[in-house]
Amino acid sequence: MTQDNALSIKLRLKGGSGPNANWHWEIHDASGKIVKTGSAVGPEHKAFATARIAKEKLEQSSSR
């Protein structure tokens, strides 16, 4: 298994809609344990991009 497959992102809509949507994201490791959480306001694709950036930073720090 590679490091890319070890972390996964899960998004949940907490409230609002459209540009005022409140998203909660979690990054899980391979065993399902939550590694990092956060939130973002805006469309789903922007919330996912925020979580993806956090995931990439975690992967970089663990590979060093």
Summary of the structure (lengths in Angstrom):
residues: 64
radius of gyration: 12.4
end to end distance: 17.7
largest distance: 39.3
contacts: 165
relative contact order: 0.23
helix: 42%
strand: 36%
